[in-house]
Amino acid sequence: MAINTQFPIAVHLMAALGYRSGRDTTSAQLAMSVNTSPSFVRRTLAKLSRAGLVETAIGKTGACWLAKDAKNISLLDIYRAVDAPKAFSIHHYTEQKACPVSCHIKEALDRALDKTQKAMETSLDDITLEQIVSQLNKN
């Protein structure tokens, strides 16, 4: 099963910007930190910018920085900005009409997964980028 890393990478980028607070940072510097390409970083930064979390300057001397204080950015803000997939999703297998479990599992599981998703989002909303950056400073 493929693992989606959009959200953790976005948090990594945001934490790097928070860590470097007040200093313009290039996509190349961020790419080195994440160990990926600058173009991938720029695509993620574009999503974060559209959400109002990051500001960017383009061109040869282009750079980026947090658009607001790290204490005012929650992990939920970042999660939503990059349109990360839900924590769990229901399979798309065809129902087997002869099996009552197969016919009703999606509906039954959907309620449980919605509850789990809401709990995860509530938890993410309680954690600020500032808290993540402060953990970096302890190491």
C-alpha positions as CSV (number, residue, x, y, z in Angstrom):
1,M,0.0,0.0,0.0
2,A,1.3,3.4,-1.0
3,I,1.9,5.9,1.9
4,N,1.0,9.5,1.3
5,T,3.6,11.9,2.7
6,Q,2.1,15.2,1.6
7,F,1.2,16.3,5.1
8,P,4.5,15.3,6.9
9,I,6.5,16.9,4.2
10,A,4.5,20.1,4.4
11,V,5.0,20.1,8.2
12,H,8.7,19.6,7.6
13,L,8.8,22.6,5.3
14,M,6.8,24.8,7.6
15,A,8.9,23.7,10.6
16,A,12.1,24.6,8.7
17,L,10.6,28.0,7.9
18,G,9.6,28.5,11.5
19,Y,13.1,27.4,12.7
20,R,14.7,29.9,10.3
21,S,12.2,32.6,11.5
22,G,13.0,36.0,10.1
23,R,15.4,34.6,7.5
24,D,14.3,34.2,3.9
25,T,14.7,30.6,2.8
26,T,15.0,29.2,-0.7
27,S,13.3,26.1,-2.1
28,A,16.8,24.6,-2.7
29,Q,17.6,24.9,1.0
30,L,14.2,23.3,1.9
31,A,14.7,20.6,-0.7
32,M,18.1,19.7,0.9
33,S,16.4,19.4,4.3
34,V,13.7,17.2,3.0
35,N,16.0,15.3,0.6
36,T,13.8,16.0,-2.4
37,S,13.8,18.2,-5.5
38,P,13.3,22.0,-5.3
39,S,10.5,21.7,-7.9
40,F,8.6,19.3,-5.5
41,V,9.1,21.8,-2.7
42,R,7.9,24.7,-4.8
43,R,4.7,22.8,-5.6
44,T,4.0,22.2,-1.9
45,L,4.9,25.8,-1.1
46,A,2.4,26.9,-3.7
47,K,-0.4,25.1,-1.9
48,L,0.8,26.5,1.5
49,S,0.9,30.0,-0.1
50,R,-2.7,29.7,-1.5
51,A,-3.8,28.8,2.1
52,G,-2.1,32.0,3.4
53,L,0.5,30.1,5.4
54,V,3.6,31.0,3.4
55,E,4.7,34.0,1.4
56,T,7.0,33.7,-1.5
57,A,9.2,35.9,-3.7
58,I,9.9,34.4,-7.2
59,G,12.9,34.9,-9.4
60,K,16.6,34.3,-9.2
61,T,16.7,35.6,-5.6
62,G,13.4,34.0,-4.7
63,A,12.7,32.9,-1.2
64,C,9.9,32.1,1.2
65,W,8.9,32.7,4.7
66,L,5.9,32.1,7.1
67,A,3.0,34.4,6.4
68,K,2.0,34.5,10.0
69,D,3.5,33.7,13.4
70,A,4.0,30.0,14.0
71,K,1.9,30.1,17.1
72,N,-1.1,31.0,14.9
73,I,-0.6,28.1,12.5
74,S,-2.1,24.7,13.5
75,L,-1.2,21.4,12.1
76,L,-4.8,21.2,10.9
77,D,-4.2,24.4,8.8
78,I,-1.2,22.7,7.1
79,Y,-3.1,19.4,6.7
80,R,-6.0,21.2,4.9
81,A,-3.7,23.4,2.9
82,V,-2.0,20.5,1.1
83,D,-5.3,18.7,0.7
84,A,-3.9,15.5,2.3
85,P,-6.0,12.4,2.0
86,K,-8.1,11.2,4.9
87,A,-6.4,9.0,7.4
88,F,-8.4,6.0,6.2
89,S,-10.5,5.2,3.2
90,I,-13.0,2.5,2.4
91,H,-12.1,0.1,-0.3
92,H,-13.8,0.3,-3.7
93,Y,-14.4,-3.4,-4.3
94,T,-17.7,-4.4,-5.8
95,E,-20.4,-5.6,-3.4
96,Q,-21.1,-9.3,-3.4
97,K,-25.0,-9.3,-3.3
98,A,-25.1,-12.7,-1.6
99,C,-23.1,-11.4,1.4
100,P,-24.8,-9.1,3.9
101,V,-21.4,-7.9,5.2
102,S,-20.3,-7.0,1.7
103,C,-23.5,-5.1,1.1
104,H,-23.4,-3.0,4.3
105,I,-19.8,-2.7,5.4
106,K,-19.1,0.5,3.6
107,E,-22.0,2.3,5.2
108,A,-21.2,0.9,8.7
109,L,-17.5,1.6,8.4
110,D,-18.0,5.1,7.0
111,R,-19.5,6.2,10.3
112,A,-16.6,4.9,12.3
113,L,-14.0,6.4,9.9
114,D,-15.7,9.8,9.9
115,K,-15.5,9.8,13.7
116,T,-11.8,8.8,13.6
117,Q,-11.1,11.5,11.0
118,K,-12.8,14.2,13.1
119,A,-10.9,13.1,16.2
120,M,-7.6,13.3,14.3
121,E,-8.4,16.8,12.9
122,T,-9.4,18.0,16.4
123,S,-6.0,16.7,17.7
124,L,-4.1,18.4,14.8
125,D,-6.0,21.7,15.5
126,D,-4.6,21.6,19.1
127,I,-1.0,21.5,18.0
128,T,0.7,24.6,16.7
129,L,3.7,24.9,14.4
130,E,5.3,26.8,17.2
131,Q,5.1,23.6,19.4
132,I,6.8,21.6,16.6
133,V,9.5,24.2,16.2
134,S,10.1,24.3,19.9
135,Q,10.8,20.5,19.8
136,L,13.4,21.1,17.2
137,N,15.1,23.6,19.4
138,K,15.4,21.0,22.2
139,N,17.5,18.7,20.2
